[in-house]
Each structure stands twice: as C-alpha cells, then as structure tokens.
Amino acid sequence: MSLTNLFGNNHETPKIPEDQLGRRAIMLEKMLGNSRAVARAADLVMDIIERNERRMKLDADGNLVIAGRLAFYKVNLNGFFDKFTNPFSYNSFDVVEVHPKSGMVEEPQTACVQVQPQPNMPAGDLLAGYILGLLNDEVTWLQEHLGPLRRTLLAIYGMGRSPLSASLQAHFWEKMRGRFDFANDCVVVDGTNGWKWRVTFCQPLTREFKIEYQKPRQDWWTTVFNEHIKESSGHYVFNSFFDTVEHLAHCPGLLCQMAEDGNDWEADPIFLRKIAVDYPPLAKRLLKTIDDDEAYDPEKVSNYYDEYLAAEEVNTIRQLDDLVRERAYA
C-alpha cells in the first residue's frame, strides 16, 4: 500500500516542532543502530561458518548441518529467517534434528534447544550462540537449561560407552565425585554420612536402573531397587539418570532432613522407607509421620504429583512402615 493511499494527496508540509524533530532523530538512530547490529551479527555468523568449513555445511534445502563432537545437527534456518523478517512469527529455530555420529539417519531424534538471550541481543547474535553451542556440544549439553538436548542424546546413545562418555565422566566427577565404571555399566557416587551409592545401567532385560548402597564399614552392596521406576512410586527424583544420581549424592542426610521437617513428600515414599529400615536415625525421624501424626493413613500417601499410590504400592508402604517401627524401637 502506498503512502498516498494511506494519507491522501495532501502535499502540505507543516512546521515540525523542535521536540518532535529531536524525538524522531532518536527513533531513527535506534532503528539504524539495530540495523547496524544486525549486519554485524550476520557477518559474525558467516565468519563462524567459514572458520568451521569442515564441520558446518549448508544442504540443498538451506538447512545448516553441524558436525558436533557428540552428534550431527540439522538446523532449519527458514524458521529463523521468518522470525528475523517478522518478529511476531512463532516459527523459530529451536527444534533441531539430532543424528548419531555414525551418520545421518532417515528418522532422527529432535530436541528443543534454547539459547539464553541477553538484553538487546540481535537475532544474528542469538543464531551465532546457537550454532556455536551445537558445535561445542561436548561442553554445552551438560548445561542446566539444555535438558531437552541431554535427554535426546541419551535416548540415542544410552548410558554405555559412546561419544558422551568422556564428558559424562568429567561432569559427574567434578559435580559430585561420581566415578564411572563402564566395564560394569555403573556409576558410584559418595552420599552423605559415609554412604556410597551405586547406580547400574545397561541392564539386559530392562531400561531401568539398579540402585544399591554401601554403608560405612560395609564391604558389600545392599540393593534398594532392581528396577528403579517399576519398584518405586514414580517420584520425580528418579525421572532421569542425572536426577537420580544427584538425589542419591545428598542421601541419606537429605532424607533425614525431610523427615525432620515434615517434607518427606519431596522424596519417593517407598525409597524413603526402604532406607529408613536400615538407618535408625531416619527411622526415628520418620516415626513423627507414621506414628505421631493422627491423620497419617498409608492409603493417603501420594507421590510428588499428589496422586495416591496404587493398591500394591500401599501394601508395600504398610509393610515397610512396620519394619521402620521395628528399626526405630530396636
């Protein structure tokens, strides 16, 4: 639509007040400044691609294919350019195809990858950060906000030896002194109060983890769960490998604190009681709930999502409560 259609054929040029001239100049400078920032960001993106010619290619459809250290990534740039052209567009470049390092596959996994934007960051800088993050995925995939990418990579490779192994080992050792034993498909992590925890993955008949503990001066391992989801209540602390190991690294001390504060709903109720059966300090604190609370009813025990447990799980809770009492009063 032309300006004539919008405003008519009036050629009158009114006198523009000084304050309006100043404000318009500021507005124009902001728009031009944004344009210059966009141009610089575009140059940065092209420079990154040119400097990494061997690991970044554009396919015939205009997708950017990135050879990360852990996987291949195919980024649909059209959504990004739509966003660049129309900031009100909901199409973005946040969904990326993830292919194993063995090669591109016909039905790849996808991940929603987000960059942490900074105030006034040009869209091109956002794209630059995005592709650099995928290029250096052996570092970025462990960042807290990249949970979707983590889950996708683990879905592709599992927990056995893979391109993920080296960074996994470094991450768990640095964060919680976790020690991987790939020969036995497990990780051992120090808990509190002298406890050690062992999580076994790559079990032949299940995708779930085996969880065991070793108390101070104990040279054997005690099994808590052979299949951690099937045998627990499905609490969120066991949602993923990362969540599971991090939770165990704070136990049994965290469980004691939860029971003391009446926040035991933040732990898996079956796991909590299984540990209390073999740990008197926790058993005594748990009595505040199962014996001293008049409103306590095993049938009203819920997991974190306020869902009551199934009948079989309620029976397990009743049996464990009796064992907890025996341990507490022993």
C-alpha positions in Angstrom: 0.0 0.0 0.0 1.4 3.4 -1.0 1.7 6.4 1.3 -0.8 8.3 -1.0 -3.4 5.6 -0.3 -2.8 5.9 3.4 -2.6 9.7 3.8 -4.2 11.2 0.7 -2.7 13.7 -1.8 -2.0 16.5 0.7 1.4 18.0 -0.1 1.2 20.5 2.7 4.4 20.5 4.8 3.6 21.7 8.3 6.2 23.2 10.6 7.6 20.4 12.8 8.1 21.3 16.5 11.7 21.1 17.7 10.8 18.5 20.3 9.3 16.2 17.6 12.4 16.6 15.5 14.6 15.5 18.4 12.4 12.5 19.2 12.2 11.4 15.6 16.0 11.7 15.3 16.4 9.4 18.3 13.9 7.0 16.9 15.7 6.9 13.5 19.1 6.4 15.2 17.7 3.5 17.2 16.4 1.8 14.1 19.6 2.4 12.2 21.6 1.2 15.2 19.6 -2.0 15.3 20.2 -2.4 11.5 24.0 -2.0 12.1 23.9 -4.5 14.9 22.1 -7.0 12.7 24.6 -6.5 9.9 27.5 -7.1 12.4 25.7 -10.2 13.7 25.2 -11.5 10.2 28.9 -11.1 9.5 29.7 -12.9 12.7 27.5 -15.9 11.7 29.2 -16.1 8.3 32.6 -15.8 9.9 31.8 -18.7 12.2 30.6 -20.9 9.3 33.7 -20.0 7.2 36.1 -20.7 10.0 34.5 -24.1 10.6 34.1 -25.1 7.0 34.8 -28.8 7.7 32.2 -29.0 10.4 29.4 -26.8 9.0 27.7 -27.3 5.7 24.5 -25.9 4.1 22.4 -28.6 2.3 20.3 -28.1 -0.8 17.3 -27.1 1.3 19.1 -24.4 3.1 19.5 -26.3 6.4 22.7 -25.9 8.3 24.3 -29.2 9.1 26.7 -29.0 12.1 29.1 -31.8 13.0 29.3 -31.6 16.8 31.6 -33.7 18.9 28.7 -35.8 20.1 26.3 -35.8 17.2 25.3 -34.3 13.9 22.7 -31.5 14.0 20.4 -30.2 11.2 19.1 -26.7 11.9 16.2 -25.4 9.8 17.2 -21.9 9.1 14.0 -20.9 7.4 12.2 -20.6 10.7 14.9 -18.4 12.0 14.8 -16.1 8.9 11.0 -15.9 9.2 11.5 -14.7 12.8 14.1 -12.3 11.6 11.8 -10.9 9.0 8.7 -10.9 11.2 9.4 -10.7 14.9 5.8 -11.7 15.6 6.2 -15.0 13.9 6.0 -18.1 16.1 8.3 -20.1 13.8 11.7 -20.3 15.4 14.9 -22.4 15.1 14.5 -24.0 18.5 13.8 -27.6 17.1 16.8 -29.3 15.7 17.3 -32.7 14.2 19.9 -34.8 16.1 21.7 -37.6 14.3 24.2 -40.1 15.8 27.9 -39.6 14.9 27.7 -42.8 12.9 25.9 -40.9 10.2 22.6 -39.2 9.2 19.5 -41.3 9.7 16.1 -41.2 8.0 14.1 -40.8 11.2 16.3 -38.7 13.5 15.5 -37.7 17.1 14.7 -34.0 17.7 15.4 -31.6 20.5 14.2 -28.2 21.5 17.4 -26.3 22.1 17.3 -22.8 23.6 19.9 -20.2 23.9 20.0 -17.9 26.9 19.4 -14.5 25.3 20.9 -11.3 26.7 19.1 -8.0 26.8 19.3 -6.2 23.4 20.9 -9.2 21.8 20.5 -9.0 18.0 18.8 -12.0 16.4 22.0 -12.8 14.5 24.0 -13.0 17.7 21.4 -15.4 19.0 21.9 -17.6 16.0 25.7 -17.3 16.4 25.4 -18.5 20.0 23.1 -21.3 18.9 25.4 -22.8 16.3 28.5 -22.4 18.5 26.6 -24.2 21.3 25.9 -27.1 19.0 29.4 -27.0 17.5 30.8 -27.3 21.1 28.2 -29.8 22.3 30.6 -31.8 24.4 30.5 -28.8 26.9 27.1 -27.3 26.3 25.0 -30.4 26.5 25.6 -30.6 30.3 24.4 -27.0 30.9 21.3 -26.9 33.1 19.0 -25.2 30.6 19.8 -27.8 27.9 17.8 -30.7 29.5 15.9 -31.5 26.2 19.2 -31.9 24.3 20.6 -34.1 27.1 17.5 -36.3 27.0 17.7 -36.7 23.3 21.4 -37.6 23.2 20.9 -40.1 26.0 18.0 -41.6 24.1 20.2 -42.0 21.0 23.3 -43.5 22.8 22.1 -44.8 26.1 24.5 -44.9 29.1 27.1 -47.3 27.6 30.4 -46.4 26.0 29.6 -43.7 23.4 30.7 -40.2 22.3 29.1 -38.9 25.5 31.3 -41.0 27.9 34.2 -38.6 28.3 32.2 -35.5 29.1 29.8 -37.6 31.4 32.8 -38.8 33.4 34.2 -35.3 33.8 30.9 -33.8 34.7 29.9 -36.3 37.4 33.4 -36.3 38.9 33.5 -32.5 39.1 30.0 -32.1 40.3 29.6 -35.0 42.8 32.7 -37.1 42.7 30.8 -39.7 40.7 33.1 -42.4 39.3 32.0 -44.3 36.2 32.9 -48.0 35.7 31.9 -48.7 32.1 33.3 -52.3 32.4 30.5 -53.0 34.9 28.0 -50.4 33.5 27.6 -48.4 36.7 28.5 -45.2 38.4 29.5 -44.9 42.1 28.9 -41.7 44.0 29.6 -40.6 47.5 26.5 -39.8 49.6 26.3 -38.2 53.0 27.2 -39.7 56.4 29.8 -42.0 54.8 27.4 -43.8 52.5 28.2 -44.7 48.9 25.6 -45.3 46.2 25.9 -47.4 43.0 23.6 -47.0 40.0 23.8 -49.7 37.4 22.6 -49.0 33.9 22.6 -51.1 30.6 20.7 -54.0 32.3 19.9 -56.7 29.7 16.1 -57.1 30.4 15.2 -53.5 31.3 16.0 -49.9 30.6 15.7 -49.0 34.3 18.5 -48.6 36.8 19.5 -50.8 39.7 20.2 -48.8 42.9 22.4 -50.0 45.7 24.1 -48.5 48.7 27.1 -49.3 50.9 27.2 -48.0 54.5 30.4 -47.1 56.4 32.5 -50.2 57.3 30.4 -52.3 55.0 32.1 -54.2 52.2 29.0 -55.4 50.4 26.3 -53.6 48.5 22.6 -53.6 49.6 20.0 -53.5 46.8 17.3 -50.9 47.1 15.7 -51.3 43.6 16.5 -53.7 40.8 14.2 -51.6 38.5 14.0 -48.2 40.0 10.8 -46.9 38.3 8.9 -50.2 38.5 9.7 -50.7 42.2 9.4 -47.1 43.4 6.3 -44.8 43.3 7.5 -43.0 40.2 8.6 -39.9 42.1 10.2 -37.1 40.0 13.6 -37.5 41.8 14.0 -40.7 39.7 12.9 -39.1 36.4 16.3 -39.3 34.7 19.8 -40.6 35.3 21.0 -37.2 36.2 18.2 -36.6 38.6 18.7 -40.0 40.2 22.4 -39.7 40.8 22.2 -36.1 42.0 19.5 -37.1 44.5 21.5 -40.0 45.8 24.5 -37.8 46.3 22.6 -36.0 49.0 21.3 -39.1 50.8 20.7 -40.3 53.4 21.2 -36.9 55.0 18.6 -35.2 52.8 16.1 -37.9 53.7 16.6 -37.3 57.4 16.2 -33.6 57.0 13.0 -34.1 55.0 11.5 -36.4 57.7 12.6 -34.0 60.4 10.9 -31.0 58.7 7.8 -32.9 57.6 8.7 -32.5 54.0 9.1 -36.3 53.3 6.7 -35.8 50.3 9.7 -34.4 48.5 11.2 -37.9 48.5 9.9 -41.1 47.0 7.9 -42.7 49.8 9.0 -46.3 49.1 12.6 -45.3 48.7 12.4 -43.2 51.9 11.1 -46.2 53.9 13.5 -48.7 52.4 16.4 -46.6 53.6 14.9 -46.0 57.0 14.6 -49.8 57.6 18.4 -49.9 57.5 19.2 -46.5 59.0 18.0 -45.8 62.6 18.4 -42.0 62.5 16.0 -41.8 59.6 13.6 -44.5 61.1 13.3 -42.5 64.3 12.5 -39.2 62.5 10.0 -41.0 60.2 8.0 -42.1 63.3 6.9 -38.4 63.6 4.9 -39.1 60.5 3.8 -42.7 60.6 3.0 -42.9 64.4 2.7 -39.4 65.8 0.6 -37.9 63.1 -3.0 -38.8 63.8 -4.0 -38.0 60.2 -1.5 -40.5 58.8 -3.0 -43.1 56.5 -0.9 -45.3 54.1 -3.8 -45.1 51.6 -3.4 -41.3 51.5 0.3 -41.4 50.9 1.0 -39.7 47.5 3.9 -39.1 45.2 5.1 -35.6 44.3 2.2 -35.1 41.8 -0.5 -35.5 44.6 -1.6 -38.8 43.1 -2.4 -41.5 45.6 -0.4 -44.7 45.3 -1.8 -47.8 43.7 -3.1 -50.6 46.0 0.1 -52.7 45.5 2.2 -49.7 46.5 0.0 -49.0 49.5 0.6 -52.6 50.7 4.4 -52.1 50.3 4.1 -48.9 52.4 2.3 -50.8 55.2 4.9 -53.5 55.2 7.8 -51.0 55.2 6.1 -48.9 58.0 6.1 -52.0 60.3 9.8 -52.6 59.5 10.6 -48.9 60.2 8.9 -49.1 63.6 10.9 -52.2 64.4 14.1 -50.4 63.5 13.2 -47.3 65.4 12.3 -49.1 68.6 15.2 -51.6 68.4 
